[in-house]
């Protein structure tokens, strides 16, 4: 196999020799389990600036700005509706929502269905709005409880669920909503649309692009550019394109510059390049770049060589008469001459490095679309073999390949899924499993793909072999769980009660999920509340001691979780933003510290967290004292004395002494609750 050398992303990943072709990854002893979760999460969360520079501000590389389940933040609602433009059928949908308390909007992603759903609900209620999991069934919708006066959104119902829908089931959902006084807007991408079942199911379309533009950029159009602007607006298909155009124009870009980034123009540029009939190497280079975006020249050239080798096997190139004795191919001239490729500089540990990316991040998706439209099965077989070879070559390749697959999934998820299934099962070793997790995380960051990623991870978690179940669970511990925390918590709890079915320690993923939610500003409290409910349901002397132990271990993992980038303890950061939840956190700490098998590790974690506060805050002693006071309120006098004694004994054994922060905690623990 052609030698490949790694192209580090956020930081240099070691010497080039560490990235040379490894032995068959299926024979490697390395395992993908709880012992190596740290690098997985660190490399994904820790290189956001790299992802933005390489992958751009659109597509799977961009974090969705909203959580996909749970209560919709008021700020998010205001942002979505600030410049909202009503589509043509909005008033019809609003009328039916008032009458039936449910309406279904059908149309493809990117046309503003979510903002339309929020706007419709705000037409009928000023109360709280909640997002439901796309995996909920009509049967569940017709039996669940709703809060009277509140609004609910169910976005992107999967097509496989819609195929089995019946009019009767929809009527049951409508009747349930009417009985409980709630409102529901559902969106789906199925082309099925009708309005005669008692539940309105409307074909949705994007609002007029010019109205969207004028809502955000109200200045008079330049007379000499009005015609070209009108032509550009006529080609816009997605709301985000019109919004981006308005943003660029408002920032002072010329019309020509601003319209140059429109999806329709980028699609045309890519199609025109392919129409010129580029040679085999040029096509292979662009295909390789789609799965190694951000690589340096050596890495891209070597990756292209691997793809060409597999193409020679799957799609042999007929010999060209007179080609013998030709000079050495000047591969790097291809990069200079290709209008779809540009060079950038990316930061590294030791400064910066050169990298090759698409001229516009939007070109990436259209290159993959053109390849999928034009190339036959043999080409894709060769590409699959190439990806199997390069994914095992280091962290950069795991992530770049995963990102490429996420982009490819927007064109043909059915072509991507077999590879992800193969890798998730461990058939390419731990590298393939990590790449499968990364791919689901990238898909979760694209509103058009997140529901598919949720379905895939759920299926793996519940039905796969132990290795695949662990991969699915790991996906829920990161970006996918941040998008769908309710699904994530339910899946992780189910698997944690069946540890024999996976190859890793699932309780660690509760901690990763909590840390990810805190890092992203998501609903981290939901994780704590879920574990609080489990601890209350399974008391220390109850009938299910094994579930009590599971709940305590998961809680301990949450309290010991740290942020992947700052290293700060996640529960401390959580309390920064939710100081009124100190009692909840203290109750969880009490359950962990009173559970003897977790006592020593709990004390060790608390001491480390307190010392970490000292590195990240000015004077953390008041916070340490507050935590100690809240903790002491959960313990009786005997428990408090025993905990204080064990804490001091632990410090004595370590020989580190009692610092001022720990002393503040211990001082609060000396207060007897009965004296308060």
C-alpha positions in Angstrom: 0.0 0.0 0.0 1.2 3.5 -0.7 2.8 5.1 2.3 0.6 7.7 4.0 1.6 10.2 6.6 -0.8 11.8 9.0 -1.9 15.4 8.6 -2.5 16.7 12.2 -5.5 18.9 12.7 -5.7 20.9 15.9 -2.3 19.9 17.0 0.6 17.8 15.7 -0.3 14.2 16.2 3.3 12.8 16.5 6.1 12.0 14.1 5.3 11.0 10.5 6.4 7.4 11.2 3.5 7.0 13.5 1.1 7.4 10.6 2.7 4.9 8.2 0.5 2.1 7.0 -0.2 -0.1 10.0 -0.7 -3.8 10.1 -4.2 -5.1 9.3 -6.3 -3.2 11.8 -8.5 -6.3 12.4 -5.5 -8.0 14.0 -4.6 -5.1 16.3 -4.9 -5.6 20.1 -6.1 -2.1 20.7 -9.7 -1.9 22.0 -12.3 0.8 21.8 -13.6 1.0 25.3 -13.8 3.3 28.3 -10.0 3.5 28.6 -9.6 5.6 25.5 -12.7 7.7 25.4 -10.7 10.9 26.4 -8.9 11.4 23.1 -12.1 10.7 21.2 -14.0 13.4 22.9 -11.0 15.8 23.2 -10.2 15.7 19.5 -13.8 16.4 18.5 -14.6 19.2 20.9 -11.1 20.6 21.1 -10.6 21.6 17.4 -13.8 23.6 16.8 -11.7 26.4 15.2 -10.1 23.9 12.8 -13.5 22.5 11.9 -14.8 26.0 11.1 -11.7 26.8 9.0 -11.7 23.5 7.1 -15.4 22.6 6.9 -16.9 26.0 6.8 -20.0 27.5 8.3 -22.6 25.2 6.6 -23.3 21.5 6.3 -22.4 18.8 8.7 -19.4 20.7 10.1 -21.6 23.3 11.8 -23.1 22.7 15.2 -26.8 23.0 15.2 -27.7 26.1 17.3 -30.5 24.3 19.1 -31.2 21.2 21.1 -33.5 18.8 19.3 -35.5 17.6 22.3 -36.8 19.2 25.5 -38.0 22.7 26.2 -37.3 25.2 23.5 -35.3 28.1 24.9 -37.1 31.5 24.7 -34.0 33.1 23.2 -33.9 30.4 20.5 -37.6 31.2 19.7 -36.9 34.9 19.5 -34.0 34.4 17.2 -36.0 32.1 14.9 -38.9 34.5 14.6 -37.1 37.9 14.7 -37.1 38.1 10.8 -39.5 35.4 10.1 -41.3 35.5 6.7 -44.5 33.6 6.3 -44.7 31.1 3.5 -47.7 31.1 1.2 -49.7 28.5 3.1 -48.9 29.7 6.5 -52.4 31.2 7.2 -54.0 27.9 6.1 -51.8 26.0 8.5 -52.5 28.4 11.3 -56.3 28.1 10.8 -56.1 24.3 10.9 -53.9 24.4 14.0 -56.5 26.5 15.8 -59.3 24.1 14.8 -57.6 20.8 15.2 -54.7 21.6 17.6 -52.4 19.6 15.2 -51.0 20.2 11.8 -48.3 18.4 9.7 -45.9 20.3 7.4 -44.3 18.2 4.7 -41.3 19.3 2.6 -37.6 18.8 2.2 -35.0 20.1 4.7 -33.8 23.7 4.3 -37.1 25.4 3.6 -37.7 26.7 7.0 -40.0 24.1 8.5 -38.6 24.5 12.1 -39.0 28.3 12.2 -42.5 27.9 10.6 -43.5 25.4 13.3 -42.3 27.7 16.0 -44.2 30.6 14.4 -47.4 28.6 14.1 -47.3 27.5 17.7 -46.7 31.1 18.8 -49.9 32.0 16.9 -51.9 29.8 19.2 -50.1 29.9 22.6 -47.7 32.0 24.6 -46.8 29.1 26.9 -43.8 26.9 26.9 -42.8 25.0 23.7 -41.3 21.5 23.8 -39.4 19.4 21.2 -40.3 15.7 21.0 -38.0 13.0 19.8 -38.4 12.2 16.1 -38.5 8.5 17.1 -41.8 8.9 19.0 -44.6 6.9 17.3 -48.2 7.9 16.6 -49.3 5.4 19.2 -47.2 7.1 21.8 -48.4 10.5 20.7 -52.0 9.4 21.2 -51.4 8.2 24.7 -48.8 10.5 26.2 -49.6 13.4 28.6 -49.4 17.0 27.4 -49.3 20.2 29.4 -52.4 22.2 28.8 -51.8 25.4 26.8 -48.3 24.3 25.8 -47.0 23.7 22.3 -45.1 20.7 21.0 -42.9 20.2 17.9 -42.0 16.9 16.4 -39.4 17.5 13.6 -38.3 15.2 10.9 -40.4 12.0 11.5 -38.5 9.2 9.8 -39.9 8.0 6.5 -40.0 4.4 7.7 -42.4 5.4 10.4 -44.5 7.5 8.0 -45.0 4.6 5.7 -47.1 2.8 8.3 -49.3 5.8 9.3 -53.0 5.6 9.1 -55.7 8.3 9.1 -57.2 6.6 12.2 -53.9 7.0 14.2 -53.7 10.6 13.3 -57.2 11.2 14.5 -56.4 9.6 17.8 -53.5 12.0 18.2 -55.8 14.9 17.4 -58.3 13.8 19.9 -55.7 13.4 22.6 -54.4 16.9 22.0 -57.9 18.3 22.1 -58.7 16.5 25.4 -55.5 17.9 27.0 -55.6 21.3 25.6 -52.2 21.2 23.8 -51.0 22.0 20.3 -48.6 20.0 18.1 -46.8 20.7 14.8 -45.2 17.8 13.0 -42.7 18.0 10.1 -41.7 15.3 7.7 -39.9 15.0 4.4 -42.3 12.6 2.8 -44.0 13.8 -0.4 -47.3 12.5 0.9 -49.6 15.5 1.5 -53.3 15.7 1.8 -56.0 17.6 3.7 -59.0 15.2 4.0 -58.2 13.0 7.0 -59.2 15.3 9.7 -55.6 16.2 10.3 -54.2 18.7 7.9 -51.0 17.5 6.2 -49.7 20.4 4.0 -47.1 20.6 1.3 -44.7 23.2 2.7 -42.4 25.4 0.6 -39.8 28.0 1.4 -40.9 31.7 1.7 -40.2 34.0 -1.2 -36.4 34.6 -1.2 -36.8 38.3 -2.0 -39.0 38.8 1.0 -36.5 37.0 3.2 -33.7 39.2 1.9 -35.7 42.4 2.4 -36.6 41.4 5.9 -32.9 41.4 6.8 -31.5 43.9 4.3 -33.9 46.7 3.7 -31.6 49.2 1.9 -32.5 50.1 -1.7 -31.0 47.8 -4.2 -28.1 49.3 -6.3 -29.7 50.2 -9.7 -26.8 48.7 -11.7 -26.9 45.4 -9.7 -30.6 45.0 -9.3 -31.0 42.7 -12.3 -28.2 40.3 -11.2 -29.5 40.3 -7.7 -33.0 39.4 -8.9 -31.6 36.6 -11.0 -29.7 35.3 -8.0 -32.8 35.4 -5.8 -34.7 33.4 -8.4 -32.3 30.6 -8.1 -32.3 30.3 -4.3 -33.9 27.2 -3.0 -33.1 27.3 0.7 -33.9 29.8 3.4 -30.4 29.7 4.8 -29.1 30.8 1.4 -31.3 33.9 1.4 -30.3 34.7 5.0 -26.6 34.3 4.2 -27.0 36.6 1.2 -28.6 39.2 3.3 -25.9 38.9 6.0 -23.1 39.4 3.4 -24.8 42.3 1.8 -25.5 44.0 5.1 -21.8 43.5 5.9 -20.9 45.5 2.8 -20.1 42.8 0.3 -20.8 43.6 -3.4 -23.7 41.8 -5.0 -21.3 39.8 -7.1 -19.2 38.7 -4.1 -22.3 37.9 -2.0 -24.0 35.9 -4.6 -20.8 34.0 -5.3 -21.5 31.9 -2.2 -25.0 30.9 -3.1 -25.7 27.2 -3.2 -27.0 27.4 -6.7 -23.8 29.1 -8.0 -21.6 26.7 -6.2 -23.5 23.7 -7.6 -23.1 25.2 -11.1 -19.4 25.7 -10.7 -18.9 22.1 -9.7 -21.1 20.7 -12.4 -19.2 22.8 -15.0 -15.9 21.5 -13.8 -17.1 17.9 -14.3 -18.6 18.7 -17.6 -15.1 19.6 -18.9 -14.2 16.0 -18.8 -11.3 16.1 -16.3 -8.8 13.3 -16.4 -8.7 10.3 -14.1 -6.2 11.7 -11.6 -8.0 15.0 -11.3 -11.3 13.3 -10.5 -9.5 11.0 -8.0 -7.8 14.0 -6.4 -11.1 15.7 -5.8 -12.7 12.5 -4.5 -9.8 12.0 -2.1 -10.1 15.6 -0.9 -13.8 15.0 -0.1 -12.6 12.5 2.6 -9.3 14.2 3.7 -10.4 17.8 3.8 -7.7 19.8 5.5 -4.8 17.4 4.6 -1.4 18.7 3.6 -0.2 18.2 0.1 1.8 15.0 0.9 -1.2 13.4 2.6 -3.7 14.3 -0.2 -1.3 13.1 -2.9 -0.8 9.8 -1.1 -4.5 9.4 -0.5 -5.1 10.0 -4.2 -2.6 7.4 -5.0 -4.4 4.8 -2.8 -7.7 5.6 -4.5 -6.1 5.3 -8.0 -4.6 2.0 -7.1 -8.1 0.7 -6.2 -9.6 2.3 -9.3 -7.0 0.4 -11.4 -8.3 -2.8 -9.9 -12.0 -2.0 -10.1 -12.1 0.2 -13.2 -8.9 -0.7 -15.2 -7.7 2.2 -17.4 -7.1 1.2 -21.0 -3.5 1.6 -22.1 -2.8 4.8 -24.0 -0.6 4.4 -27.1 2.6 6.2 -26.9 2.4 6.8 -23.1 5.6 4.9 -22.4 8.5 7.1 -21.3 6.3 10.0 -20.2 7.8 12.4 -17.7 7.0 12.4 -14.0 3.5 13.6 -13.4 3.4 17.1 -11.8 0.6 16.3 -9.4 0.7 19.5 -7.4 0.0 21.6 -10.4 -3.5 20.0 -10.3 -4.1 21.9 -7.0 -3.1 25.2 -8.5 -5.2 24.7 -11.6 -8.3 23.3 -10.0 -10.7 26.2 -9.2 -12.4 24.0 -6.6 -9.3 23.6 -4.4 -7.5 26.2 -2.4 -4.6 26.3 0.1 -5.0 27.6 3.6 -2.9 27.8 6.8 -4.1 26.1 9.9 -2.8 26.5 13.5 -0.9 23.7 15.1 1.0 23.3 18.3 4.2 24.7 16.8 2.7 27.4 14.6 0.8 26.6 11.5 0.8 24.3 8.5 -0.4 24.2 5.0 -3.7 22.5 4.2 -5.8 21.9 1.1 -9.5 22.5 1.3 -12.4 23.2 -1.1 -12.4 26.7 -2.5 -15.7 27.2 -0.8 -17.0 24.8 1.9 -20.2 24.5 -0.1 -18.3 22.9 -3.0 -17.7 19.8 -0.8 -21.3 18.6 -0.9 -21.7 19.4 -4.6 -18.6 17.5 -5.5 -19.9 14.4 -3.7 -23.3 14.9 -5.3 -21.7 15.1 -8.8 -19.7 12.0 -8.1 -22.7 10.1 -6.9 -24.7 11.2 -10.0 -22.0 10.4 -12.5 -20.0 7.5 -11.2 -20.9 3.8 -11.4 -20.8 1.0 -8.8 -17.1 0.1 -9.6 -16.0 3.6 -8.7 -17.7 3.5 -5.3 -16.4 0.0 -4.6 -12.9 1.4 -5.2 -13.6 4.4 -3.0 -14.9 2.1 -0.2 -11.7 0.1 -0.3 -9.7 3.3 -0.2 -11.5 4.5 2.9 -10.9 1.2 4.6 -7.2 1.6 4.0 -6.8 5.2 5.1 -9.2 5.3 8.1 -6.8 3.3 10.2 -3.9 5.7 9.7 -4.5 8.1 12.6 -6.8 10.5 14.3 -6.9 13.0 11.4 -8.0 10.3 9.0 -10.6 9.0 11.3 -12.2 12.4 11.6 -11.7 13.6 8.0 -13.1 10.3 6.6 -16.0 10.6 9.0 -16.7 14.1 7.9 -16.6 13.1 4.3 -19.1 10.3 5.0 -21.4 12.7 6.8 -21.3 15.0 3.7 -21.9 11.9 1.5 -24.8 10.9 3.6 -26.7 14.1 2.6 -26.6 12.7 -1.0 -26.9 8.9 -0.4 -27.2 7.7 3.2 -28.0 4.2 1.8 -24.4 4.1 0.4 -22.8 5.3 3.6 -24.7 3.1 6.0 -23.1 -0.2 5.0 -19.6 1.2 5.7 -20.6 2.6 9.0 -22.2 -0.7 10.0 -19.1 -2.6 9.0 -16.8 -0.3 11.0 -19.1 -0.1 14.0 -19.0 -3.8 14.4 -15.2 -3.7 14.8 -14.3 -5.1 11.5 -11.6 -2.4 11.0 -10.6 -2.4 14.7 -10.9 0.6 17.0 -10.0 3.2 14.3 -13.1 2.2 12.3 -15.3 2.3 15.4 -14.1 5.8 16.3 -14.7 6.9 12.7 -18.2 5.6 12.9 -18.8 7.6 16.1 -17.3 10.7 14.5 -19.6 10.2 11.5 -22.7 10.1 13.6 -21.5 13.2 15.5 -21.0 15.1 12.3 -24.4 14.0 11.0 -26.0 15.2 14.3 -24.6 18.7 13.6 -26.7 18.9 10.4 -30.4 19.4 10.9 -31.1 17.5 7.7 -29.2 14.4 8.9 -29.5 14.5 12.7 -32.7 12.4 12.8 -31.0 9.7 10.7 -28.0 9.7 13.0 -30.4 9.2 15.9 -32.1 6.2 14.3 -28.8 4.6 13.4 -27.3 5.0 16.9 -30.5 3.8 18.5 -30.6 0.7 16.4 -26.9 -0.1 17.0 -27.4 0.4 20.8 -30.3 -1.9 21.0 -29.7 -4.5 18.4 -26.1 -4.7 17.5 -23.3 -7.0 18.6 -21.4 -5.9 21.8 -18.9 -3.8 19.9 -21.6 -2.1 17.8 -23.8 -1.5 20.9 -20.8 0.2 22.5 -20.3 2.4 19.4 -23.9 3.4 19.4 -23.8 4.2 23.1 -20.6 6.3 22.7 -22.3 8.4 20.0 -25.0 9.2 22.6 -22.3 10.4 25.0 -21.2 13.2 22.7 -22.7 15.5 20.0 -25.6 13.1 19.2 -26.6 13.0 22.9 -26.3 16.8 23.1 -28.9 17.1 20.3 -31.2 14.4 21.7 -30.5 14.3 25.5 -33.8 12.6 26.3 -33.1 9.7 23.9 -29.5 9.6 25.0 -30.3 9.2 28.7 -32.9 6.5 28.1 -30.6 4.5 25.9 -27.6 4.9 28.2 -29.6 3.8 31.2 -30.9 0.8 29.5 -27.5 -0.3 28.4 -25.9 0.4 31.8 -28.3 -2.1 33.3 -27.0 -4.7 30.9 -23.3 -4.2 31.0 -22.6 -7.6 29.6 -24.0 -6.5 26.2 -21.3 -4.0 25.4 -17.5 -3.8 25.4 -17.1 -0.7 27.5 -18.2 1.0 30.7 -21.5 2.8 29.9 -21.6 4.7 33.1 -18.6 6.7 31.8 -20.8 7.9 28.9 -23.2 9.5 31.4 -20.3 11.7 32.5 -19.3 12.4 28.9 -22.9 13.3 28.0 -23.2 15.6 31.0 -19.9 17.3 30.2 -20.9 17.7 26.5 -24.2 19.3 27.5 -22.5 21.7 29.9 -19.9 22.6 27.3 -22.6 23.2 24.6 -25.0 25.1 27.0 -27.5 22.3 26.7 -30.0 20.8 29.1 -27.4 19.3 31.5 -29.8 19.4 34.4 -31.9 16.7 32.7 -29.1 14.2 33.2 -28.9 15.1 36.9 -32.6 14.9 37.3 -32.8 11.6 35.6 -30.2 10.1 37.9 -31.8 11.7 40.9 -35.1 9.9 40.0 -33.3 6.6 39.6 -31.5 7.0 43.0 -34.9 7.8 44.6 -36.6 4.9 42.9 -33.9 2.4 44.0 -33.0 3.3 47.6 -30.0 1.8 49.5 -32.0 -1.0 51.2 -34.5 -1.6 48.4 -35.3 -4.7 46.4 -33.0 -3.9 43.4 -29.5 -3.4 44.9 -28.0 -4.0 41.5 -29.9 -1.0 40.0 -28.9 1.1 43.0 -25.3 0.3 42.3 -25.7 1.2 38.6 -27.4 4.5 39.5 -24.6 5.4 41.9 -21.8 4.5 39.4 -23.5 6.6 36.7 -23.8 9.5 39.2 -20.2 9.2 40.2 -19.2 9.3 36.6 -21.2 12.5 36.0 -19.6 14.2 39.1 -16.1 13.2 38.0 -16.6 14.3 34.4 -14.4 17.2 33.1 -14.7 19.5 30.1 -12.8 18.1 27.1 -11.1 21.4 26.4 -10.6 23.3 29.7 -10.3 20.3 32.0 -12.7 22.0 34.5 -15.0 19.7 36.4 -18.4 19.8 34.6 -20.5 20.0 37.7 -18.6 23.1 38.8 -19.2 24.7 35.4 -22.9 23.7 35.6 -23.2 25.4 39.0 -21.7 28.6 37.4 -24.8 28.9 35.3 -27.3 27.3 37.7 -26.3 28.2 41.2 -29.9 27.5 42.4 -29.2 23.8 41.6 -26.6 23.4 44.3 -28.9 21.4 46.5 -29.5 18.9 43.6 -25.8 18.5 43.1 -25.2 18.1 46.8 -27.8 15.4 47.1 -26.1 13.5 44.3 -22.7 13.9 46.0 -24.3 12.5 49.2 -25.5 9.4 47.5 -22.1 8.7 46.0 -20.2 9.3 49.2 -22.5 7.2 51.3 -22.1 4.3 48.9 -19.1 2.5 50.4 -17.6 1.1 47.1 -17.5 4.6 45.7 -16.4 6.4 48.9 -12.7 6.7 48.3 -13.0 7.5 44.6 -15.7 10.1 45.5 -13.5 11.8 48.0 -10.6 11.8 45.6 -12.8 13.4 42.9 -14.2 16.0 45.2 -10.7 17.0 46.4 -9.5 17.2 42.7 -12.6 19.3 41.8 -11.9 21.7 44.7 -8.3 22.1 43.7 -9.4 22.6 40.1 -11.6 25.5 41.3 -8.5 27.1 42.7 -6.9 27.1 39.3 -9.9 28.5 37.5 -11.4 31.0 39.9 -10.1 34.0 42.0 -11.2 32.9 45.5 -13.2 29.7 45.4 -13.4 29.2 49.2 -16.9 30.7 49.4 -18.1 28.2 46.8 -16.3 25.3 48.5 -18.0 26.3 51.8 -21.4 26.5 50.1 -20.9 23.0 48.7 -19.9 21.7 52.1 -22.9 23.3 53.8 -25.3 21.9 51.1 -23.7 18.5 51.5 -23.9 18.5 55.3 -27.6 19.2 55.0 -28.1 15.9 53.4 -26.3 13.9 56.1 -27.2 13.0 59.7 -24.7 13.6 62.5 -23.1 10.1 62.4 -22.8 10.2 58.6 -21.3 13.6 58.7 -18.7 12.7 61.3 -17.7 9.5 59.4 -17.4 11.4 56.1 -15.3 14.1 57.6 -13.0 11.5 59.3 -12.6 9.6 56.0 -11.9 12.8 54.1 -9.2 13.8 56.6 -7.7 10.3 56.6 -7.5 10.3 52.8 -5.6 13.5 52.9 -3.2 12.2 55.6 -2.5 9.1 53.5 -1.8 11.3 50.4 0.5 13.5 52.5 -0.7 16.6 50.7 -2.0 18.4 53.6 -5.2 20.4 53.8 -5.2 23.5 51.5 -7.4 26.5 52.1 -10.1 25.4 49.6 -10.5 21.9 51.1 -10.3 23.5 54.6 -13.3 25.6 53.6 -15.3 22.5 52.7 -14.3 20.6 55.8 -15.2 23.6 58.0 -18.7 23.5 56.6 -18.9 19.7 57.1 -18.1 20.2 60.8 -21.5 21.8 61.2 -24.1 19.4 62.6 -27.3 19.6 60.7 -29.3 19.3 63.9 -27.8 22.6 65.1 -29.0 24.6 62.0 
